[in-house]
Each structure stands twice: as structure tokens, then as C-alpha cells.
Amino acid sequence: MTFDWIKKESGLPWLPLKIGLPYEEMLEEAKSIKERFVSHRSGDSRGGYTHRGWKSLCIHGVEEHKTNHYTSYGFDSNEDTPYQWTKAAELCPITTNWLINKFPMEKYFRVRFMLLEPNGFIAPHKDIDKNMLSPVNIALNHPTGCIFKMETHGVVPMKPGTVMLLDVGNTHAYINKSDEDRYHIIIHGIENDKYRKLVEESYNKYV
């Protein structure tokens, strides 16, 4: 199947991408700068959902602490937003090297570490109004007791090192019932031909 069909028409709630990454080293980098993380969507109840213990830090973004959608900062589109590699990227060279030299992306928009603290949760919500596979969510760890669910589809099969293309047009929720911080990375950007091939090959193996 073609990339466009897989992304927009397949109806898959998620698709694991077959690409390796040094997730243990990336996890240690994220942990080492935990004090730089900020509350994500603090006080934001848009879409009728609430959250607790949800923090973020931009590796690539407007600034490392500007973790929300570009409209929150007065921009009209991803193309008009002055994204850049942040201080967090400098402090996490293994993660940044993988993003620049290993992960096939033409251009990055927001790339963020996402932290969910013990007993934290993200209540049911959806991020876009149409169903399609986007963005990429990477589990640097996934402690026992972390549950990521999509309405009508069940538990998303995340584990440490999983690189997952998600349909966040589906209502989804997250809870961390463990006593550990959960660290993920979320990637938004423009695909290149290598990325399209990766998705097509991953789909063929998955189905």
C-alpha cells in the first residue's frame, strides 16, 4: 500500500515503525535534565479534558519551554513558526544526533520530551478532528502501570523503544499508575521519501 493510503485511509489507530534507536541512552539524557521540564497545557481544559503531572520540554521548537501548539504563541501555521533546536537539544546530544542523522524526516516542527509523573494522568481527549496517522510517539520507557488507551481500540501496545505512528483523531487517555516517571518523545514534521518508505515497509510487516 502507498504511504498516503496508509496514513489517511487505512483506519489504523496506530502503526509501529521498524526503526532502531538508543532509547536507554536517550532516556538517561531526558532524566538528566528533568528540572528543565515545565507543566504542559497548565490550566488548559480545552476539549473538556484535564490532566495531572504532565510535563514537557522542546528539543526542537520555538523555545524549549514553549511546548504548546503554535497558535498559543501568535503564529498562523507551522511554516510561519520559527522552530529551532533548543538548549535541551544541546544537552541531549545522543537524542539530537538520532533525530538529525537517523530518523528520516525532511523538516521538524515540534519535537518534545513528554513526562508523565507517578499518579499522573491525561484525561480522554483527541488532538485533531479527522482520523489519520500522525504524529510519531516514541517510548523511552514505559513503566509497568502505565496505560495508554484509545476509545474503541483498547490499549496501545507501547513498550520501551517503541516508535509508534498514532491516530490522535481518536479519543485517547493516559494514566501512570507506577512509581516512576514516564518519558516519551513526540515528533511533528514534514516527511521525506525515506520516511514514506519506512511507513510502507512497517505497514507491510505489521499487517
C-alpha positions in Angstrom: 0.0 0.0 0.0 1.1 3.6 -0.6 2.1 6.0 2.1 -0.8 8.3 1.6 -3.3 5.5 1.8 -1.7 4.1 4.9 -1.7 7.5 6.6 -5.1 8.8 5.6 -7.3 5.8 4.6 -6.1 2.6 6.4 -8.1 3.3 9.5 -5.3 2.0 11.7 -5.3 3.5 15.2 -1.6 3.0 15.4 1.4 1.6 13.4 4.7 0.5 15.0 7.6 1.8 12.9 10.5 -0.6 12.4 13.5 1.6 13.3 16.0 1.2 16.0 17.1 3.8 18.5 19.4 4.1 21.5 16.4 4.6 23.8 18.2 3.7 27.0 20.8 6.4 26.4 18.1 8.8 25.3 16.1 8.1 28.5 19.1 8.9 30.6 19.6 12.2 28.8 15.9 13.1 29.4 16.2 12.2 33.1 19.4 14.3 33.5 17.5 17.5 32.6 14.2 16.8 34.3 14.5 20.1 36.2 14.1 21.9 32.9 10.7 20.4 32.1 7.6 22.6 32.5 3.9 21.9 33.1 2.3 21.1 29.7 -1.0 22.9 29.0 -1.2 24.1 32.5 -4.7 25.3 33.3 -5.8 24.2 29.8 -9.1 22.4 29.7 -9.8 22.7 26.0 -11.8 19.8 24.7 -13.2 19.0 28.1 -10.2 17.2 29.5 -8.0 17.7 32.5 -4.5 16.4 33.4 -2.1 16.0 36.3 1.7 15.5 36.4 2.0 16.2 32.7 5.2 18.0 31.7 7.2 18.7 28.5 10.3 20.2 27.1 11.0 21.1 23.4 14.1 19.6 21.8 13.0 21.4 18.6 10.5 24.3 18.9 10.0 28.0 19.3 11.8 27.8 22.7 12.4 24.8 24.9 9.6 25.9 27.3 7.1 26.8 24.6 5.6 23.3 24.4 2.1 24.1 23.1 0.6 24.4 19.6 2.0 27.3 17.5 -1.3 29.2 17.8 -0.6 29.7 21.5 2.4 31.9 20.5 0.6 34.0 17.9 1.7 32.1 14.7 -0.6 31.2 11.9 1.0 28.0 10.6 3.8 25.6 11.1 5.6 27.1 8.1 5.5 30.6 9.7 6.7 29.4 13.1 10.4 30.0 13.8 11.3 26.5 15.0 14.9 25.8 16.1 17.0 23.3 18.0 16.8 24.4 21.7 19.1 24.3 24.7 17.6 20.9 25.5 18.9 19.6 22.2 22.4 20.8 23.1 22.2 19.0 26.5 21.0 15.7 24.9 23.5 15.0 22.1 22.6 11.3 21.6 18.9 12.2 21.2 19.6 15.1 18.9 22.1 13.1 16.7 19.5 10.3 16.3 16.9 12.9 15.2 19.2 14.6 12.8 21.1 11.6 11.3 19.0 8.5 11.8 15.3 9.4 11.8 14.1 10.1 8.3 12.3 13.5 8.4 12.6 16.3 5.8 11.9 19.1 8.3 11.0 19.1 12.0 8.3 21.2 13.6 7.8 20.5 17.3 9.8 17.7 18.9 9.2 17.3 22.6 10.1 15.2 25.5 6.9 14.3 27.3 6.9 13.4 31.0 4.1 11.9 33.0 4.8 11.7 36.7 3.7 8.9 39.0 0.0 9.0 39.6 -0.3 11.5 36.7 -3.0 11.2 34.1 -4.1 12.8 30.8 -7.9 12.5 30.6 -9.8 11.5 27.5 -9.3 13.9 24.5 -8.5 14.0 20.9 -5.9 16.3 19.2 -7.3 16.7 15.7 -10.8 16.5 14.2 -10.0 14.0 11.5 -8.7 10.4 11.5 -5.2 10.0 10.1 -1.9 8.5 11.3 0.2 11.4 12.8 2.3 12.2 14.9 5.1 9.8 15.9 5.3 8.8 19.6 8.4 7.2 21.0 8.5 5.4 24.3 11.9 5.9 26.0 10.5 3.9 28.9 7.0 2.6 29.8 6.9 1.5 33.4 4.5 -1.2 34.5 1.3 0.5 35.4 1.4 3.0 32.5 -1.8 2.6 30.5 -2.4 4.3 27.1 -5.9 3.6 25.8 -7.8 4.6 22.6 -11.6 4.6 22.6 -13.0 1.6 20.7 -9.4 0.3 20.1 -8.1 -0.7 23.5 -4.6 -0.4 25.0 -1.9 1.0 22.7 0.9 -1.6 22.8 3.8 0.6 24.0 7.0 -0.7 25.5 10.5 0.8 25.9 12.0 1.6 22.5 8.6 1.5 20.6 8.4 4.1 17.8 4.6 4.4 17.1 2.7 6.3 14.5 -0.6 7.3 16.1 -4.1 8.4 15.0 -4.7 11.1 17.6 -8.0 11.9 15.9 -9.2 9.0 18.1 -10.2 9.8 21.7 -7.4 8.7 23.9 -6.2 8.9 27.5 -3.2 8.0 29.6 -2.6 7.2 33.2 0.7 6.4 35.1 -0.1 4.1 38.0 3.6 3.3 38.6 6.1 4.9 41.0 8.3 6.0 38.1 8.4 9.0 35.7 7.3 8.0 32.2 9.3 9.6 29.3 8.2 9.7 25.7 9.1 11.8 22.7 6.5 13.2 20.3 7.6 14.2 16.7 5.8 16.5 14.3 7.3 17.4 10.9 7.4 17.0 7.2 8.0 13.6 5.8 10.7 12.7 3.2 10.9 9.8 0.9 12.9 7.6 3.4 10.1 8.2 5.9 7.5 7.2 3.4 9.4 4.0 2.7 9.7 3.3 6.4 6.0 3.6 6.9 5.2 1.4 3.9 7.7 -1.3 5.0 6.4 -1.1 8.6 2.8 -1.5 7.4 3.6 -4.5 5.3 5.3 -6.2 8.3 2.5 -5.2 10.7 -0.5 -6.4 8.7 
